[in-house]
Amino acid sequence: MAPRRRPRSTLVLLVRHGETPTTGKVLPGRAPGLHLSERGRVQARQVAERLAGVRVDALLTSPLERTRETAAPTEAATGREAVVEPGLLECDFGEWTGQEISRLARLRAWRTVQQAPSAFRFPSGESFPEMQARIVGAVDRARTAHEGGVVVCFSHADPIKAVLAHALGTHLDLFQRIVVGPGSVSAISWAPGAAPAVLTVNSTDGPLSALRAP
């Protein structure tokens, strides 16, 4: 009698959108109209190239322009249309939306954002725990719907860091220690009946096929 084959793990690839003209300078939040810079478009194409040899079962993207533009080359390469998933949205920065980071960094509240984010809610916006619950829920739905497959999610820095912290079993107050740069890929694997395994964080070079066992 042949041995029973173990079910395959589910691989979720979390892609931060490529650079924009305001990356590192402004908190754009959910404001519409922000597009990729030329460097960001290059990063988007690189993500698609790195996925060569990976059988992708689903593409999901935040509704914002910069994530949808980052997903576009991968859509073309895989022949799959990216599904808009609101759970992958950027954090709602409320009244901080569009503010310069250099100015915000002078506020006393900025220290809380960096050192105790679980206790912070953006004025008229979202709290970090709400953001984490939202993206974890979106990723859980995606991996359940495509169990044993590969799901690529195009999102934003803080939400990706939050779901990585969750997968690592790290308290949300430490999630700012995780670096997720523009155009980077982070990977989480879920084996049936096992805790999630974080395979890579902030990867910006090399083929991604090695993350998927044959």
Buried (B, 14 or more C-beta within 10 A) or exposed (E): EEEEEEEBBBBBBBBBBBBBBBBEEBBBBBBEEBBBBEBBBBBBBBBBEBBEEBEBBBBBBBBBBBBBBBBBBBBEBBEBEBEBBEBBBBBBBBEBBEBEEEEBEEEEEBEBBEEEBBEBBBEEBBBBBEBBBBBBEBBBBBBEEBBBBBBBBBBBBBBBBBBBBBBBEBEBBBBBEBEBBBBBBBBBBBBEEEEBBBBBBBBBEEEBEEBBEE
